[in-house]
Amino acid sequence: MQLQLFDPSQCQANGDALEHLFFSVYLPNQRLRNDAELKSVGAVSDALRLCEDDKSNPDFRRFMAGVEKSGDPPARIESFVEAYRFAKSPKTAHLVAHLNRLDQIEGFRNQHQLALGCGGHAETLLPESSPNRVAAPINFDDISQGGKLMPHLAGKIGEDSVEGVFSRLGIKLTPQYVAPFYGWGKKGQSRPDFLVAPFDADPLRKGFYVEVKWRNRFGGGADDALTALLLNVEAWYDLPVIIIYDGTGVERDAYETVRMQLERKKRTLQGKLLKIMTFAEFVLWAQTQLGSQAKEAV
């Protein structure tokens, strides 16, 4: 059976040494690597279940941030979760018992689901045959209608959008940076949404913070939060700040109101506030003034 993988008798030279390297070194370590990846993805799968299979759950995103810092691409690890569950499910484990790697299992799973769509046997279906779920009845006539909008999810979507721009431009940053100050109303140290690493030009030579305030519906508290944030920036922040204030529910004159309040109280931001931008303004500024503009599109 082993000679089907590698036949040293077909080598022109060093057959014995190559046989030893293949069967005694390469194959055992390949199995260890596959087993380690399986266990790692299993841990991510368990973490996701603890967060009710909600990949946008803040705790799960923090868990995956740790995965990324450990050196693993989080998107790749997440993409193997369903393959891992397919391999562990009593309904489907027997179908992939002969496969060792998660990418092989994922390929088999994809083919299996295609076959089921063409009249395969229903008893082998996964517990969820539809991979996606709606949050409310679909209504294209009024896209503002739907399920309750969770503020942390709206904010995370805004943060993810900003992080995607920085990532595309190859800019180094730290999400949810634990700052060396507390700020008013904080139970622990403040966590700016992003600490962006230093640049080679003023006023960014020491780096800067980015704070994202995102509102998808009117009537929330993001405008009050903007006021509190500006006061905290003035009093506590040790680096300059860009605030991205956007979403379909923002009050466009909120910054002007805050600015006038600060002036009436004779407060100044002392150069700490670089700019309040919409997301579109941020994209334009970043892609014209930051990072590498010569990268080929992937």
N, C-alpha and C positions, 0 to 999 in steps of 0.2 A: 504494500500500500504506500509506503514512504517513497518508493522509487517512482511512483506516478507523479510525485511532486518534483523530485530532482533525481536524476540518474547519473551518478558520478562516473559510470563506465563510459559515458558519451563524451567525457572531457578529454581534451588533448593532453593536458598536463595537470598535476596537482589534484587529481581526483580524490585521493584519500583526505587531503587537507580540506578541500572544499566540501566533502561529505560531512566531515566533523563540524565545520562552521555552519553548515545549513541545518543539520539535524540536532546538534548539541548546543548551538548558540542561538542561531536565528529563530528557529521554530519555538523553542521554549520561551524566549523573550517576546515573540509575537503574541503568544497565548497570554502571557502576563499583561502585555499592553492592552489586549482586547478585554481581558477580565477587569483591568483597572478602569477602562473607559466605561464598561457596563456598570460598574459600581458607582462611578462618578455621576453618570446620567441617572442612575437609580436614586441617588441622593437628591438631584434636582427634581426628579419626578415626585419624590416624597415631599419636598419643600413646596412644590406647586399644589399638591393635594391639601397640605396644611393651610394654604391660602385659597382654598375652595376652587382650585383650577382657574384662578383669575390671574393671568400673566401681568395685568396692570396693577395688581395689588402692591402698595408701597413696600410692604415687608418682603415680598418676593423680588421686587426690583432691587432692593438692598442686598438680598441674598445673591442675586445675579451680578451685582456690582462687585461683590467679593469674588465670585467666580472669575470675572474678567481680570481683577487685580492679581489673581493667582496665575494668570497666563493663558487661560482657556478662552477662546472666542465664545461669548455667551450665546450668540445667535446659532452657532453650530451645535452647542450643547442642547439648547432648547429644541432645535429641530429634530433631535433624536429621542425626545421624551416619548412621543407616540410609538416609535419603533420599539423602545424599551418596554412599554406597556403591552404592545402586541406580543412581544417575546415572553412576557410573564403572565399574560392572561390565560386561564385554563381553557378558554375557548379556541385560542389560536396558537398557543405555545408549541404544540406538536407540529405545526406547519413550518416552523423555522428552527426546529431543534438541531438541524444539520448545519446551520449557519453560525459563524463565530463572530462576525463583525456587525456592528450596528448599521453601517452603511449598506451592507448586504441585506439585513433585515428590513431596512427602510425601503430598499428597492423591491423586495418581495412583497412587502405590505402594499406598496403602490399598485403593483401588478394585480395583487389579490383583490383590491377594491375595484379596479377596472373590470376584472372578470365578474365580480358580483353585480356590477352595473349592467353587464351583458347577459345576465341570466344565470349567475352562479348559485351556489347553494346558500340559502338564507341562514342555515344554522351556524355558519362560520362568521357571521357578521360581527363587527365590533359592537360594544354596548351603545356607542353613538355613531350611527351611520351618516349623520349630517355633521360635519366638523365645526360649523359655525352656528351661532344662535343670535336671534334678534332680541333687542332689549324692549321693544314695543312694536305695535303694528306699524308696518311700513306706510309712510304717507309722504309722497313727493310733492303734493300740493302745498303742504305747510311743513317744511323740514324742521321748524322749531319745536314741533310737537313730538312727544315721545316719553320715555321713562324718566324718572327722576335723575337729574344730572348730579353726579357726585363731585363736589368741589375738588377733591384730591386728584380725581381722574382728569378733570379739565386742566388742572395745573400741570399734571404730569405730561399730558399731550403737548402743552406749550413748551415745557422743558425739553422733551424729546425732540421737538422741532428745532429748537435752538442748538441742542447738542449735535444734531445731524449736520447742521451748517458748519459748525466748528470741525467736526470729524472729516467732512468732505474736503476742507481746506488744510487738513493736517495740523491743526492747532492743538497744542498740549493744554489740558485743563483737568481739574479735579471736580467732579460733581459732588454736591452736598458736602462742601468743605466745612470742617469743624473749625470755626474761626477762634481767634484768641480773645474774644470779647463776648459779653452776654447780651447787652441791649435791653431796653425797657420791655417789660412784659414777657421776658424769656425765663423759663424754668431752668434751662441749661445754656451752654454756649450756643451762640448763634450759628446757623448753618446757611450761608449764602448758597444759592442754587449752583453757582459755578465759581471756582477760582481759576482764572485764566493765567497761564504762566507768563513771565516777562517777555516783552518785545524789545526790538533794537531801536526804538524811537520813542520820544516823548509824546504824550504823557503816559505811555504804557510801559516804561522801563522797569517798573517794579511789579508789573502785572496788574490785574484789575478783577473786580467781582462783577458777575452778571446776576441780576435778580429778575425773575419772570413773574409778572402778575397777569393772570389770564382769566377772562370772564366770558362765558358762553351764553349767559342769560342776564337780563337786567334784574335789579333788585337784590343782588348779593352784597357782600361786604368788601369786595376788592378795592373800592375807592377809599374806604376808611383804612384798609390795610396799606394802600399806597401812601396815605398821609403818615401813618405810623412808621412806615419804612423810611420815608424821607427824613423824618425826625431822628430815627436811629442812625441813618447814614451820617447825618450832621454830627451827632454826638459820639458815635462809637467806631464807625468803620475805619480801618487802618489803611485801606487802599481805595482808589477811586472806583466808582460804580457806574455801570450802565444798567438802566432799568428798561425792560421790555414789557410794555403795557398794551395788551391787545386782546382780541376776542370780540365776538359779535355783541357782547353785552357791556362793553366799556363805555364810560362817560367821557366823551372826547375832550370836555373842558375841565376834567378832574385835575390835570397838572396845573392849569392856569389858576384854579381855585387854591390849590396847595401853595403855589408860588406866592400868591397874594397874601395868604395867611402867614407865610414865613416872613414876608417883607413887613407886614404890619407888626409882627413881633420882633422886628429887627434881627431876625436870624439869617445866617448865611450858611450855605453848604461848603464854603471855603475851598472850592475847587474839587470837592469830593465827588460831586455828581457830574459825570462826563456827559450823559445824555439820557433823556427818556425817549424811546423809540417804539414805533409799531414793529411788528414782526417783519413786514415788507421793507421798512426802512433799515432794519438790522441786516437783512439778507443783502440788500444793495450795498450797505457800508462794508460788511464783512467781505463780500466777494470782490469788491473793488480796492480795498485797502489792507486786507489781512491775508496771511498765509501764502501758499504757493498757487499761483494762477495758471501754471503751466501743466498741471496734471491732466493726463488723458482721462476721459470719462470711462468709468468702469461699466 
